[in-house]
Every structure is written in C-alpha cells, then in structure tokens.
Amino acid sequence: MGFAPGGWGRDMLAATGLTVAIAACGFLTSVLLGALGAAALLSHLSILRAAGRLYTTVLRGIPDLLVIYLFYFGSSQLLALLSGGSGGFVGAPSFLTGVLAIGVVAGAYQAQIFRGAVQALSRGEIEAARAYGMSPVTLFRRIVLPQAVRHAIPGSGNIWQLVLKESALISVIGLVELMRQAQIGAGSTRQPFSFFLTAAALYLVITFLSGIAFRSLEARATRGIRKAV
C-alpha cells in the first residue's frame, strides 16, 4: 500500500483524484440541470411545469446504476449509427457519459432544492423591490439570487455527498476510480480489508474537507444575517 516501487499508494491517490474529478463535474452538471429544472417547475407555463415534474419524477424513480447503463450503451449505439451503422460495438467516452449520467440524476434532486429555495424568499422584499422600480434583471441579481443561494447551500451540500458516493458506480463502464482501484488492488494482493479500509478512509477525507468547504460557503452567504433564537 506504500509509495515504494511496486506499492499501490500512487495508484490509489490517482484513483482518488479521478473520483474527485467525476464528482465535481457531475455536481456542476447537476447544478446547471437543477437550475433549469427549477425554472421549469416555477414557470407560469403549464407545459414547462409538466416537463419539470416529469424530469424530477422519472429520474428520482430510476436506479442510478440503470441510468448510467442507459447513457453508456445508448451513447455507444448512437456513435455506432453515426459511424456508418456497423454492427460492432463503439465505446462511448466513459468519463463523459458517467458524468452526464450522475449529473442528470442529481439534477433532479437539485431542481427540488432550488425550487424550495426560491419559494422560501420573502415576498415582501420582492414586492418592495418592484415598487422601488427595480428591473427584473436587477431584482434577480440583487434580491432573488443571493437569498436563493443562501437557502440552497445546505441542500446542495447533501447533493455533493450523494454525487461523491455515486461516483463509485462509474466503474461499471470502465473507469478506474477509487472503488474500482481498491477492488483491483484487493484482487491482486489478496488483502481486501487493507484496500477497502484505505478507500473508506480516503472517502472520509474527501467528505470531511468538502464539508468544511460547504460550511464556509454557508457562513459567507449568511454573513450579516441575524439568526433566529
């Protein structure tokens, strides 16, 4: 498990970096899709609200592993058709399809968080801003967005933890992230406990550091706001 020649330390750290990259890209994708989903759920147009409800209901009801398989094999089939319809298998980029699959699933949860954050805004402040003559863009930038972000940070922190754990599922489409690297090391050395314990410790380190980051963001977002006693 060390870093000497023949050790597994470097491989485990490289796999940890890939895990963080998958989780970070998947989380950013979920934020984008969640914002779009929340906008649809809060829209005045019934067709957009229906589309938002369909997205959040379907993606929260399908197992995450199945979504990953659908994205990977669906993308591979599409690439095969675009390449001339050959009968052979055309592998889709594992990192890209994995990130998109995780982001789409987590985005369904983010949409509900963002919708709740917007609905938690003080209507009095919004009406006062409109009465003051603020344009819709200024109202969104100075009133809606800062408060919505403040309300959404705790829930988004939970989504980050979800995405981090879901990154372990990406190994089924060929990526050697932390969990897969632990499996490889365990199989090669016949020391499963050591490798899986190390993987658990590395996941906990990532979780601990990301928890500090989200608490710092929350403290920054709530600076100057009096807390209820």
N, C-alpha and C positions, 0 to 999 in steps of 0.2 A: 504493500500500500504506500510505500515511501516514494521519494523522488529520485532514488538512485537508478542507474540503468537496469531495466527490467522491472522497475516498480510501476505501480498503477496511479501514482499521485497526479502526474501531469494529465493523464487521460481523464481522470475524474474531474480535475479542475476545468479542462477543456469542455467536458460534457456539461459542467455546471454553467459555464459561460453560454453555451448553446441553449440551455434551459432558460436562463435569464433573457436571452435574445428572443426566444419563442414567446415567452410570457409577455415581454414588453411590447413586441409587435402585435401580439394578439390583443393585449389590453388597449393599445391605441386604436386598433381597428374597432374594438367594441365601443370605445368612446364615440367614434365617428358614427357608427351604425346606431348606437343608442340615442345620440342626439337627433338623428333623422327619424328614428322610431318614435321618440318622444314628441317631436314636432308633428308627426302624423297622428299620434294619439290625441294631441291637444288641438288639432286642426278643426276649423269650422266646417270643413267639407266631409260629408259622411263617408265618401269613398276612401278618403285618406285615413279616417279613423278606423274603418273596416280593415284596411290594409295593415295598419299598425297593430290592431288586435290579432289579425291572422299571423303576422310575423312573431309576435311575442308568445302567442298560444302554441303555435306549432313548434317553434324552436325550443321552448321550455318543456315540451312534452316528448321530444325525441331524445333517446340516449345520445350522449356526446360522442361516444365511440362510433355510433351509426352515422352521425353527421360527418365525422372525419372520413369514414369509408366512402360515403356518398360523394364527398368533394373530391377525394383522391381518384376513385375509379371513374367518376363522372368526367373529371378533367382529363384523365388518360384516354377515355373513349372519344372525347371531343378532339383531343390532339391527334388521335389516330384517324379520325374523319378528315381533319384539316390537312393531314399529311398525305392524303390520297386514298383513304379508305382501306389501307392494308389490313390484313387480318391479324397482324402481330400486335403485341402489347406495346404501347408507347407510355413510358413512365412520366407522370407529371412531376414538377418540382416539389419535393416533399416538404421543404420548409415553407414555401409559399402556400401550398394547399393546406398544410397544417395550421398555419397562422390564420388563414381566412376562415377555416372551419371553427377554430376556437373563438375568433373574433365575432363570427356570426352568432354563435351560441351565447356568448357572454353579452353581446349587444342587445339581445332580447331582455336580459335582466337589467342592463344599463338603461334601456328605454323606460322601464318602470321606475327606476330610481330617479332619472331626470324628470319624468312627468311629476312624480311626487314632490321633487324639489321646487319645480315651478309652481305647483298648486299650493305649496306652503308659503309662498310670498305674501307679504302684506298688501292686500288690495287697496288699503288706504294710501299707502305710499305711491302705488301706481296711479291711482286717481289724482293724487296731489301733483305728481309729475306731469300728467296730462293737462291738468288745469293750469300748471305753470307754463305750459306751451312747449314742452319737450317734444321733439320729433320722435317717431317710432324707433329710429336707429339710436338716438341718444338715450331714449328710455331703456332700450335693451342693453346698451353698453354700460350705463351708469347705475341702473336700478335692478333690472331683471338678472343680468348675467352674474354680477358679484354675489347677490344673495342666493341665486340658484346653485352656484358653485359651492358656496358655504354649506348649503343643505345637502349637497350631493357627495361631498368628500367622504364622509364615514361609510356610506353605502358603496361608493366606488372602491374604497379600501378593501371591502369584503369581496368585491368582484375581482380585484387583483389577486387575492388569495385563491379564489376559485380558478382563475386562469393559470396561476402558477401550478396548481395541482393537476389541472387538465393537460398541461404540457407533457406530463408523463405518458399520455395516451398516444402522442405523436410517434412513439417508437414503432407502432404497428405499421407505419408506412415508410419505415426505413431510416429515420433519423436516430442517431446515437446520442440522445440527450442523457441526463443524469441517471434516470432509472434504467435505461437500456444499458448504459455503460456499467452500472452496478451488476446487472444480470450477466453481462459478458465476463466481467472480472470474476464473479462468483462461479460461473461455469468453468472458467479456465484454471482457477486456483483451488477449486473445491473448498472455498472459505466464504460461504454465502453470508454468514452472520456479520463478518467484518465489513464486507462491501455494502450490505444493506444498512448496517448501522452507520457507516460513513455517509451514505446517501441521505439517510434521515437527518444526520447532523448538518449536512450542507443545506438541505431544505429548510431546516430550522434557522440557520444563519441568515438565509435569504429572507425568510419570513420576519425575523427579528429586525433586520436592517430596513426592510420595506415598511414595517410597522412604525419605526421611528420616522421615516420619511413622510408617511401619511399623517402622523400626529403633528409633525412640524408644519405641514401644509394646512391642516385644520386650525392650528394655533395662529398661523399667519392670516388665514381667512377670517377668523373671528376676533382679530385684534381690535380693541376698542369697543367691543360689544359687551354690554353688561349681561352676565349670566343670571338666569332665574334662580332664586334661592329656594 
